[in-house]
Amino acid sequence: MSTMESSHTVNVAPAELRAVTHRYGSHTALQGLSLQLKPGEVVALLGPNGAGKTTAVKLMLGLLQPTSGTVSIFGGSPSQRATRQRIGAMLQVARVPETLAAGEYLDLFRSYYPHPLPTAEIVQFAGLQGIEKRQFKDLSGGQKQRMLFALALCGDPDLVFLDEPTLGMDIETRHNLWRQVRSLADRGKTVLLTTHYLEEADTLADRILVIARGKVIAQGTPSEIKSRAGGRKIRCVTTLADSELQQIAGVRRVGRTGAGVTLTVENAEDVLRTLLARDAGLHSLEVTSPALEDAFLELTRDPGSPATEAA
């Protein structure tokens, strides 16, 4: 079996949380959360700040214990040594001494695992060529991110946790890492991704889990999640008042940005015909399909906030 391919026969879910509640004193971070990761998929875990993403990841890593419910990794406890040897993690909370060289870090982390990947393969995969002898403190922000990504891969893990993996990277480097993440899934690895770059989740994820207030509130493919945004967007400059726009059949929401207006609509073509018929001076017209950002905001909006868009 070649390296960078799953070295275990996976007959159970790589990770599963069942009705997990976790409290920090009087604060409930997770409330009856259930989720399951499947072999060979990239899952993006999205949610607003304080939704419980970090707590869920720490539970799966065995860094926390649930107040109630169960957490299993490959059918066992996250704290078991054999389980941990099948996991790799790139966490933003990670802190490493600054004075070791990149190559020394790779040697150190490889020594923790019984069947580590060859150093040369890790260097090539993470794009570390030419910086192996440089101390961590002398690396750029993007290079440090690639270094932390490499450390997560040292043990040839079957389950990889990536927390904001492209933070600080330029566009080209970010896209290169995206290709590497997809190739992990192609080799049968399971990847759990947390990111604030919704484009990243849209591009990489086979499945998206959205959590808010400690619960899973939506899950599905990126296309399925985007369909929750409630329709296409029409952006234009029009002399019609908001009250007139809201009365047009198919218009669900109206938002203003300066002189422009944004309409969320069910049938863009029908609404456009009505707009053009009522306002001959309509201009700066743009029609877009739902974006993941639109769906995310729709799903995580506070239940008490108004439905009308505030631009």
N, C-alpha and C positions, 0 to 999 in steps of 0.2 A: 504494500500500500504506500503511495507517495505521500510526502509530507503535505501539510496544510489541508488534508482531508480528514474527515471524522475518523478517529481511531477507535471508536466504540460503536457497538451496535445499540442503537437507541430504540428501546421498546416502550418507553414511557415518556411523558411530557418533560421537556428540558426544565421547565419551571411551571409551578402551579400554586396559586393562592386560593384558598377556599374560605369564604366568609371571614376574612381577616379584619379584625379591629385592632388598632394600636393607639394607645393614649400616652401623651406626655403629661403626667399629672392630671389636671382637669381638662386639658385640651385633647380632643379626639382628632387625630391626623388621618386615620383610615377608619371607615365604618362599614363593616361587612363586605369588604372588597374581594371580589373573585375575578381571577384572570388565569389564562393558560397560554403558554408559548408552545409552538409546534416546531419540530425539527426542520431546519433548513429555511426558516423564514426570518425576515427583518420586520420587527415590530417597533413602531414609534409610539412612545408613551408621552402624550401631550396633556397639558393642563396649565392653568394659571398658577402664579406663584402661591405657594401654600396649599396646593391641591392635594398633596400627599405623594408626589412622584418620588422624591428622594427617600421618603420613608419606605415606600414599596420596594425600591431598589436595595436599600440597606437590609430589609427583611430577607430578600432573596440571596443576598451575599452573606447572611448569617451574622451581620453586624448588630442587628436588633432581634429581639424575640417578640412575637405578637402577643398582645394582651389576650386575644382569643382568636380562634380559627387555626388553620394549619398552613404551613409553607413547606413545599417539597421541591427539591431540585434533583432531577433524574430519579425520582421516586424515593429519595433519601433526605436526610437532614442537611441543610446548608452548612452546618458546622462540622460535618464529617470530613476528614482529611481527603478521602477518596473523591468526595464530591467537589471539594475546593480545587482539586487538581484538574478538574474538567472545566473550570471557570476562568475567564480572563476579564479584567475590569479596568476601564479607563475612567477615573472619577476626577471631577474638578476639585474635590476636597483633598486630593492626593498631594502630599508634600514629600519631596525627596531632597537629600543633601545636594548642595549646588556644586560641590567640588569634584565629584566623580565625573569621568569622561563617559560619553554616550556608550562606547563599547564596553566599558567596565560595568555599567548598569545592565547591559544585556547579559553579560557573563554572570552577574550576580543573580538576576531574576531567572535565568535558565537553570541555575543550580538548585532552584526550589522545586523543580519538577522532575519526575522520573524519565520522561520521554520528551525533552524540549525540542523545539525546532532548531535547525542549524542557524548559527549566527548570520551567515551570509544570506540565507533566505529571508530572515527577519529584516535585515538591512535593506535588501532589495524591495521587499513587499511594502515597507513603511517609508521608503524614499529617504533613507539615512546615509546614502553614499556620500563620502567625503567629510562627514562630521563625526565619525566614530571616535576620533581622538580629542575632540573639543569638549571642554567641561560644560556641564549642564547650564551653569550660570552665564556662559558666553553664547548660548543659543538664542535665536530670535523666538518670538512668541509662537510663530507657526512651527518652527523646528522643535520647540518643546512639546507642542501638541503631537507632532509625529512621533516624538520619542516616547511619550506616554502611551500612544497607540501601539507602538512596537512592544513595550513592556507588557501590555495586555495580551499580546499574542505569543509570548515566549514559551508558554506551556502547551502550545497547540490545542487551545481550548475548544470544547464543543459548544459552549455557551459564552457569549461575549456581551458585556455591558459597556455601552459607550455613552458617556455623559458629556454633551456639548463637544463632540469630537473635533469639529472644525473651527472652534473659537479662535480668533486671531489669525486665521489662514487667509491668504489671498485667494482670488477666485480660481486660478489655475490649480493651486495646491488642493483647494477644497474639492474641486471636481475629480482630481486624481484619487483623493481618499474615498470619495463616493464610489468610484469604480472598484476600489479594494474592498469596501464593505460589501458591495453586491457580490463580489467574487467569493467572499467568505460564505455567504448563503448558497451560492452555486456549488460549493464544496460540502454542503450539508451542515454547516454551522448555523446556530441560532443566534441572532443579534437582537438585543433590546437597546433601542436608541432613545435617548432623551435629548431634545433640542428646542431652542427658541427660534431656529430658522425653519419656518413652516415649509419653505421651498425644499429644504433638505428632507423633511419627512415625506413630502409629496413625491419626491424623486426616488427615494430609497425604499420606502416601506411597502411591504406586501399587505400589511394590515396596520391600522391605526387604532389605538386605544385612547380615548379622551376621558380624563378623570377630573372631577371637580367636587369640592367639599367631601373628599375622602371616598368617593364612589365612582365606578365606571358609569359614565352617562351616555357613551356612544362608542361603537366599535364597528369596523368594516374596512374595506379597501379604501384607498384615497378617493376614488371616484364615488363610492357610496357615502363617504363622509361629506364630500363636497356637495352632494345632492341635497344635504340637509340645510344648505344655505338658503334655500327657498326661492331659487330662480336666478335668472340672468340679470345683469346690471346694464342700465342705459344711463350714460352720462351725457349731458348736453347743457347748452345755455338757452333758456326759453323765457319768454315774457309771461308765461302762464303762472298763476299763483299756485302755492302749495295746495290750497283747497280744491282748485280745479284739477290738479294732477292726481290727487287722491281719489277723485271721483271717476277717473278713467278705469274701465273694466280691465282687470289683470294687474293693476298696480298694487303691490303689497306694502311698500314702504317708500317714503320720500325723505331724502337728506339733502342738505345744502352745504356747499363749500364755496364761499365767496359768491361769485356770480353764477357758478355752476350748480347743477342739480343732479343728484343720483337717484335713480328709480330702481327698486328691486321689483321685478315683474315676473309673471307666470308665462306669458307668451309675448316675447319681444317683438315679433313681427306685427301682431295686431296693435300693440301699444304704439309702435312707431308710426303706423298708418294714422292713428288718431292724433298723435302729436303733430305730425306734418300737416294734417288737415286743419288743425286748430291754430297752428302758429307757423305762418309762412316764413318767418324770420328765424326759426330755430337753427342753431349752428353748433359747431364743436361737438359733433355727435360721435359717440363711441359706445359699442355694444360688447360686453365681455361675458364669458361664462363664469359660473361661480368659482371662486378661488378657495383654497383651503383656509386662508385667513378669514374669509367671510363666514365659512361654516364654523370655524373655531369660535369666533366672536358670538355667533348665533347660539351655539351650544352652551357656552360658558357664561353667557349674560346672566347677571343677577336676576332672579325671578321677579324682583320688585322694580327693575328698571323698565323704562318705557320702550315700546317696540319701535317707535319712530327713530330713525337714525339721527345721531348728532354728529355732524361733520365738523 
